[in-house]
Amino acid sequence: MTKPPRETSASTKPPLNGWLGIGIVLVTMTISFFVAYAYLLP
């Protein structure tokens, strides 16, 4: 009852770590792209 459900889902789905890294890289690239685009705006 005191254990968070995300702990169980994380232990049952180990391959999620690889996709998590790819997602973090994608999000970082997208954010940096939008930041650069905003700076390029007049």
CHARMM-style PDB file with segment names, atoms N, HN, CA, C and O in Angstrom:
ATOM      1  N   MET     1       0.843  -1.206   0.000  1.00  0.00      PROA
ATOM      2  CA  MET     1       0.000   0.000   0.000  1.00  0.00      PROA
ATOM      3  C   MET     1       0.880   1.259   0.000  1.00  0.00      PROA
ATOM      4  O   MET     1       0.555   2.262  -0.635  1.00  0.00      PROA
ATOM      5  N   THR     2       2.004   1.180   0.729  1.00  0.00      PROA
ATOM      6  HN  THR     2       2.268   0.365   1.245  1.00  0.00      PROA
ATOM      7  CA  THR     2       2.883   2.343   0.814  1.00  0.00      PROA
ATOM      8  C   THR     2       3.849   2.399  -0.368  1.00  0.00      PROA
ATOM      9  O   THR     2       4.493   3.420  -0.614  1.00  0.00      PROA
ATOM     10  N   LYS     3       3.940   1.257  -1.110  1.00  0.00      PROA
ATOM     11  HN  LYS     3       3.418   0.428  -0.911  1.00  0.00      PROA
ATOM     12  CA  LYS     3       4.864   1.239  -2.247  1.00  0.00      PROA
ATOM     13  C   LYS     3       4.241   1.947  -3.445  1.00  0.00      PROA
ATOM     14  O   LYS     3       3.098   1.655  -3.797  1.00  0.00      PROA
ATOM     15  N   PRO     4       4.957   2.867  -4.076  1.00  0.00      PROA
ATOM     16  CA  PRO     4       4.439   3.559  -5.263  1.00  0.00      PROA
ATOM     17  C   PRO     4       4.328   2.594  -6.438  1.00  0.00      PROA
ATOM     18  O   PRO     4       5.180   1.720  -6.599  1.00  0.00      PROA
ATOM     19  N   PRO     5       3.289   2.740  -7.261  1.00  0.00      PROA
ATOM     20  CA  PRO     5       3.068   1.814  -8.388  1.00  0.00      PROA
ATOM     21  C   PRO     5       4.135   1.959  -9.464  1.00  0.00      PROA
ATOM     22  O   PRO     5       4.365   1.027 -10.235  1.00  0.00      PROA
ATOM     23  N   ARG     6       4.791   3.119  -9.525  1.00  0.00      PROA
ATOM     24  HN  ARG     6       4.604   3.875  -8.898  1.00  0.00      PROA
ATOM     25  CA  ARG     6       5.793   3.327 -10.578  1.00  0.00      PROA
ATOM     26  C   ARG     6       7.007   2.437 -10.339  1.00  0.00      PROA
ATOM     27  O   ARG     6       7.729   2.111 -11.282  1.00  0.00      PROA
ATOM     28  N   GLU     7       7.243   2.035  -9.076  1.00  0.00      PROA
ATOM     29  HN  GLU     7       6.656   2.299  -8.310  1.00  0.00      PROA
ATOM     30  CA  GLU     7       8.374   1.158  -8.778  1.00  0.00      PROA
ATOM     31  C   GLU     7       8.156  -0.219  -9.404  1.00  0.00      PROA
ATOM     32  O   GLU     7       9.077  -0.807  -9.971  1.00  0.00      PROA
ATOM     33  N   THR     8       6.934  -0.721  -9.295  1.00  0.00      PROA
ATOM     34  HN  THR     8       6.185  -0.243  -8.835  1.00  0.00      PROA
ATOM     35  CA  THR     8       6.637  -2.036  -9.835  1.00  0.00      PROA
ATOM     36  C   THR     8       6.698  -2.019 -11.358  1.00  0.00      PROA
ATOM     37  O   THR     8       7.248  -2.937 -11.966  1.00  0.00      PROA
ATOM     38  N   SER     9       6.139  -0.982 -11.976  1.00  0.00      PROA
ATOM     39  HN  SER     9       5.693  -0.236 -11.481  1.00  0.00      PROA
ATOM     40  CA  SER     9       6.134  -0.907 -13.437  1.00  0.00      PROA
ATOM     41  C   SER     9       7.559  -0.748 -13.964  1.00  0.00      PROA
ATOM     42  O   SER     9       7.877  -1.245 -15.044  1.00  0.00      PROA
ATOM     43  N   ALA    10       8.416  -0.060 -13.210  1.00  0.00      PROA
ATOM     44  HN  ALA    10       8.157   0.344 -12.333  1.00  0.00      PROA
ATOM     45  CA  ALA    10       9.798   0.148 -13.651  1.00  0.00      PROA
ATOM     46  C   ALA    10      10.571  -1.169 -13.580  1.00  0.00      PROA
ATOM     47  O   ALA    10      11.416  -1.437 -14.433  1.00  0.00      PROA
ATOM     48  N   SER    11      10.286  -1.989 -12.568  1.00  0.00      PROA
ATOM     49  HN  SER    11       9.600  -1.770 -11.875  1.00  0.00      PROA
ATOM     50  CA  SER    11      11.020  -3.242 -12.412  1.00  0.00      PROA
ATOM     51  C   SER    11      10.512  -4.289 -13.401  1.00  0.00      PROA
ATOM     52  O   SER    11      11.253  -5.204 -13.762  1.00  0.00      PROA
ATOM     53  N   THR    12       9.261  -4.169 -13.842  1.00  0.00      PROA
ATOM     54  HN  THR    12       8.659  -3.427 -13.549  1.00  0.00      PROA
ATOM     55  CA  THR    12       8.705  -5.154 -14.767  1.00  0.00      PROA
ATOM     56  C   THR    12       9.009  -4.788 -16.213  1.00  0.00      PROA
ATOM     57  O   THR    12       8.881  -5.629 -17.103  1.00  0.00      PROA
ATOM     58  N   LYS    13       9.413  -3.533 -16.459  1.00  0.00      PROA
ATOM     59  HN  LYS    13       9.517  -2.850 -15.736  1.00  0.00      PROA
ATOM     60  CA  LYS    13       9.710  -3.109 -17.831  1.00  0.00      PROA
ATOM     61  C   LYS    13      11.122  -2.510 -17.909  1.00  0.00      PROA
ATOM     62  O   LYS    13      11.270  -1.289 -17.973  1.00  0.00      PROA
ATOM     63  N   PRO    14      12.166  -3.368 -17.905  1.00  0.00      PROA
ATOM     64  CA  PRO    14      13.539  -2.870 -17.984  1.00  0.00      PROA
ATOM     65  C   PRO    14      13.904  -2.256 -19.339  1.00  0.00      PROA
ATOM     66  O   PRO    14      14.701  -1.319 -19.368  1.00  0.00      PROA
ATOM     67  N   PRO    15      13.352  -2.744 -20.477  1.00  0.00      PROA
ATOM     68  CA  PRO    15      13.722  -2.169 -21.777  1.00  0.00      PROA
ATOM     69  C   PRO    15      13.307  -0.710 -21.919  1.00  0.00      PROA
ATOM     70  O   PRO    15      13.729  -0.032 -22.856  1.00  0.00      PROA
ATOM     71  N   LEU    16      12.483  -0.223 -20.995  1.00  0.00      PROA
ATOM     72  HN  LEU    16      12.140  -0.774 -20.234  1.00  0.00      PROA
ATOM     73  CA  LEU    16      12.010   1.164 -21.077  1.00  0.00      PROA
ATOM     74  C   LEU    16      13.177   2.140 -20.918  1.00  0.00      PROA
ATOM     75  O   LEU    16      13.108   3.278 -21.381  1.00  0.00      PROA
ATOM     76  N   ASN    17      14.254   1.685 -20.259  1.00  0.00      PROA
ATOM     77  HN  ASN    17      14.311   0.761 -19.883  1.00  0.00      PROA
ATOM     78  CA  ASN    17      15.400   2.575 -20.038  1.00  0.00      PROA
ATOM     79  C   ASN    17      16.000   3.037 -21.357  1.00  0.00      PROA
ATOM     80  O   ASN    17      16.340   4.211 -21.503  1.00  0.00      PROA
ATOM     81  N   GLY    18      16.134   2.125 -22.323  1.00  0.00      PROA
ATOM     82  HN  GLY    18      15.857   1.172 -22.204  1.00  0.00      PROA
ATOM     83  CA  GLY    18      16.696   2.498 -23.619  1.00  0.00      PROA
ATOM     84  C   GLY    18      15.834   3.539 -24.309  1.00  0.00      PROA
ATOM     85  O   GLY    18      16.341   4.541 -24.814  1.00  0.00      PROA
ATOM     86  N   TRP    19      14.522   3.300 -24.329  1.00  0.00      PROA
ATOM     87  HN  TRP    19      14.110   2.486 -23.919  1.00  0.00      PROA
ATOM     88  CA  TRP    19      13.612   4.267 -24.966  1.00  0.00      PROA
ATOM     89  C   TRP    19      13.601   5.576 -24.202  1.00  0.00      PROA
ATOM     90  O   TRP    19      13.412   6.641 -24.790  1.00  0.00      PROA
ATOM     91  N   LEU    20      13.804   5.504 -22.883  1.00  0.00      PROA
ATOM     92  HN  LEU    20      13.957   4.639 -22.404  1.00  0.00      PROA
ATOM     93  CA  LEU    20      13.815   6.730 -22.077  1.00  0.00      PROA
ATOM     94  C   LEU    20      14.992   7.607 -22.479  1.00  0.00      PROA
ATOM     95  O   LEU    20      14.853   8.826 -22.582  1.00  0.00      PROA
ATOM     96  N   GLY    21      16.153   6.992 -22.707  1.00  0.00      PROA
ATOM     97  HN  GLY    21      16.265   6.002 -22.624  1.00  0.00      PROA
ATOM     98  CA  GLY    21      17.323   7.762 -23.135  1.00  0.00      PROA
ATOM     99  C   GLY    21      17.089   8.414 -24.486  1.00  0.00      PROA
ATOM    100  O   GLY    21      17.426   9.581 -24.689  1.00  0.00      PROA
ATOM    101  N   ILE    22      16.499   7.643 -25.425  1.00  0.00      PROA
ATOM    102  HN  ILE    22      16.225   6.695 -25.260  1.00  0.00      PROA
ATOM    103  CA  ILE    22      16.207   8.199 -26.756  1.00  0.00      PROA
ATOM    104  C   ILE    22      15.208   9.345 -26.634  1.00  0.00      PROA
ATOM    105  O   ILE    22      15.347  10.370 -27.302  1.00  0.00      PROA
ATOM    106  N   GLY    23      14.212   9.172 -25.786  1.00  0.00      PROA
ATOM    107  HN  GLY    23      14.100   8.340 -25.243  1.00  0.00      PROA
ATOM    108  CA  GLY    23      13.207  10.229 -25.604  1.00  0.00      PROA
ATOM    109  C   GLY    23      13.820  11.482 -25.008  1.00  0.00      PROA
ATOM    110  O   GLY    23      13.476  12.595 -25.406  1.00  0.00      PROA
ATOM    111  N   ILE    24      14.729  11.306 -24.051  1.00  0.00      PROA
ATOM    112  HN  ILE    24      15.008  10.402 -23.728  1.00  0.00      PROA
ATOM    113  CA  ILE    24      15.384  12.474 -23.437  1.00  0.00      PROA
ATOM    114  C   ILE    24      16.192  13.222 -24.484  1.00  0.00      PROA
ATOM    115  O   ILE    24      16.165  14.452 -24.528  1.00  0.00      PROA
ATOM    116  N   VAL    25      16.918  12.482 -25.337  1.00  0.00      PROA
ATOM    117  HN  VAL    25      16.940  11.483 -25.301  1.00  0.00      PROA
ATOM    118  CA  VAL    25      17.718  13.127 -26.390  1.00  0.00      PROA
ATOM    119  C   VAL    25      16.804  13.855 -27.367  1.00  0.00      PROA
ATOM    120  O   VAL    25      17.100  14.974 -27.788  1.00  0.00      PROA
ATOM    121  N   LEU    26      15.686  13.213 -27.728  1.00  0.00      PROA
ATOM    122  HN  LEU    26      15.446  12.304 -27.386  1.00  0.00      PROA
ATOM    123  CA  LEU    26      14.752  13.842 -28.676  1.00  0.00      PROA
ATOM    124  C   LEU    26      14.167  15.113 -28.078  1.00  0.00      PROA
ATOM    125  O   LEU    26      14.082  16.137 -28.754  1.00  0.00      PROA
ATOM    126  N   VAL    27      13.764  15.050 -26.815  1.00  0.00      PROA
ATOM    127  HN  VAL    27      13.833  14.218 -26.266  1.00  0.00      PROA
ATOM    128  CA  VAL    27      13.179  16.227 -26.160  1.00  0.00      PROA
ATOM    129  C   VAL    27      14.211  17.347 -26.057  1.00  0.00      PROA
ATOM    130  O   VAL    27      13.895  18.515 -26.285  1.00  0.00      PROA
ATOM    131  N   THR    28      15.446  16.984 -25.713  1.00  0.00      PROA
ATOM    132  HN  THR    28      15.703  16.035 -25.528  1.00  0.00      PROA
ATOM    133  CA  THR    28      16.496  18.002 -25.601  1.00  0.00      PROA
ATOM    134  C   THR    28      16.752  18.661 -26.948  1.00  0.00      PROA
ATOM    135  O   THR    28      16.899  19.881 -27.026  1.00  0.00      PROA
ATOM    136  N   MET    29      16.806  17.854 -28.019  1.00  0.00      PROA
ATOM    137  HN  MET    29      16.686  16.864 -27.955  1.00  0.00      PROA
ATOM    138  CA  MET    29      17.035  18.407 -29.356  1.00  0.00      PROA
ATOM    139  C   MET    29      15.882  19.316 -29.766  1.00  0.00      PROA
ATOM    140  O   MET    29      16.099  20.382 -30.341  1.00  0.00      PROA
ATOM    141  N   THR    30      14.651  18.887 -29.468  1.00  0.00      PROA
ATOM    142  HN  THR    30      14.475  18.021 -29.001  1.00  0.00      PROA
ATOM    143  CA  THR    30      13.491  19.698 -29.847  1.00  0.00      PROA
ATOM    144  C   THR    30      13.482  21.022 -29.087  1.00  0.00      PROA
ATOM    145  O   THR    30      13.221  22.075 -29.670  1.00  0.00      PROA
ATOM    146  N   ILE    31      13.769  20.968 -27.786  1.00  0.00      PROA
ATOM    147  HN  ILE    31      13.982  20.113 -27.313  1.00  0.00      PROA
ATOM    148  CA  ILE    31      13.776  22.200 -26.981  1.00  0.00      PROA
ATOM    149  C   ILE    31      14.860  23.146 -27.472  1.00  0.00      PROA
ATOM    150  O   ILE    31      14.626  24.347 -27.606  1.00  0.00      PROA
ATOM    151  N   SER    32      16.056  22.605 -27.742  1.00  0.00      PROA
ATOM    152  HN  SER    32      16.246  21.629 -27.633  1.00  0.00      PROA
ATOM    153  CA  SER    32      17.151  23.462 -28.217  1.00  0.00      PROA
ATOM    154  C   SER    32      16.803  24.049 -29.578  1.00  0.00      PROA
ATOM    155  O   SER    32      17.143  25.198 -29.859  1.00  0.00      PROA
ATOM    156  N   PHE    33      16.126  23.274 -30.430  1.00  0.00      PROA
ATOM    157  HN  PHE    33      15.849  22.340 -30.202  1.00  0.00      PROA
ATOM    158  CA  PHE    33      15.728  23.777 -31.747  1.00  0.00      PROA
ATOM    159  C   PHE    33      14.746  24.939 -31.603  1.00  0.00      PROA
ATOM    160  O   PHE    33      14.876  25.958 -32.281  1.00  0.00      PROA
ATOM    161  N   PHE    34      13.762  24.776 -30.714  1.00  0.00      PROA
ATOM    162  HN  PHE    34      13.656  23.948 -30.164  1.00  0.00      PROA
ATOM    163  CA  PHE    34      12.776  25.848 -30.523  1.00  0.00      PROA
ATOM    164  C   PHE    34      13.426  27.081 -29.896  1.00  0.00      PROA
ATOM    165  O   PHE    34      13.061  28.210 -30.223  1.00  0.00      PROA
ATOM    166  N   VAL    35      14.388  26.866 -28.996  1.00  0.00      PROA
ATOM    167  HN  VAL    35      14.684  25.949 -28.730  1.00  0.00      PROA
ATOM    168  CA  VAL    35      15.086  28.000 -28.373  1.00  0.00      PROA
ATOM    169  C   VAL    35      15.880  28.754 -29.429  1.00  0.00      PROA
ATOM    170  O   VAL    35      15.854  29.984 -29.466  1.00  0.00      PROA
ATOM    171  N   ALA    36      16.590  28.021 -30.293  1.00  0.00      PROA
ATOM    172  HN  ALA    36      16.611  27.022 -30.263  1.00  0.00      PROA
ATOM    173  CA  ALA    36      17.361  28.672 -31.357  1.00  0.00      PROA
ATOM    174  C   ALA    36      16.415  29.397 -32.315  1.00  0.00      PROA
ATOM    175  O   ALA    36      16.721  30.498 -32.772  1.00  0.00      PROA
ATOM    176  N   TYR    37      15.272  28.788 -32.621  1.00  0.00      PROA
ATOM    177  HN  TYR    37      15.023  27.894 -32.250  1.00  0.00      PROA
ATOM    178  CA  TYR    37      14.298  29.422 -33.513  1.00  0.00      PROA
ATOM    179  C   TYR    37      13.764  30.714 -32.895  1.00  0.00      PROA
ATOM    180  O   TYR    37      13.583  31.714 -33.590  1.00  0.00      PROA
ATOM    181  N   ALA    38      13.513  30.686 -31.590  1.00  0.00      PROA
ATOM    182  HN  ALA    38      13.659  29.873 -31.026  1.00  0.00      PROA
ATOM    183  CA  ALA    38      13.011  31.888 -30.910  1.00  0.00      PROA
ATOM    184  C   ALA    38      14.073  32.986 -30.922  1.00  0.00      PROA
ATOM    185  O   ALA    38      13.743  34.164 -31.069  1.00  0.00      PROA
ATOM    186  N   TYR    39      15.334  32.612 -30.771  1.00  0.00      PROA
ATOM    187  HN  TYR    39      15.601  31.656 -30.652  1.00  0.00      PROA
ATOM    188  CA  TYR    39      16.411  33.612 -30.785  1.00  0.00      PROA
ATOM    189  C   TYR    39      16.592  34.187 -32.183  1.00  0.00      PROA
ATOM    190  O   TYR    39      16.993  35.342 -32.331  1.00  0.00      PROA
ATOM    191  N   LEU    40      16.296  33.379 -33.228  1.00  0.00      PROA
ATOM    192  HN  LEU    40      15.971  32.441 -33.108  1.00  0.00      PROA
ATOM    193  CA  LEU    40      16.457  33.859 -34.605  1.00  0.00      PROA
ATOM    194  C   LEU    40      15.335  34.819 -34.982  1.00  0.00      PROA
ATOM    195  O   LEU    40      15.474  35.604 -35.920  1.00  0.00      PROA
ATOM    196  N   LEU    41      14.219  34.756 -34.247  1.00  0.00      PROA
ATOM    197  HN  LEU    41      14.107  34.119 -33.485  1.00  0.00      PROA
ATOM    198  CA  LEU    41      13.106  35.651 -34.566  1.00  0.00      PROA
ATOM    199  C   LEU    41      13.491  37.096 -34.262  1.00  0.00      PROA
ATOM    200  O   LEU    41      14.173  37.355 -33.269  1.00  0.00      PROA
ATOM    201  N   PRO    42      13.067  38.037 -35.098  1.00  0.00      PROA
ATOM    202  CA  PRO    42      13.394  39.457 -34.903  1.00  0.00      PROA
ATOM    203  C   PRO    42      12.685  40.056 -33.683  1.00  0.00      PROA
ATOM    204  OT1 PRO    42      12.858  41.238 -33.387  1.00  0.00      PROA
TER     205      PRO     42
END
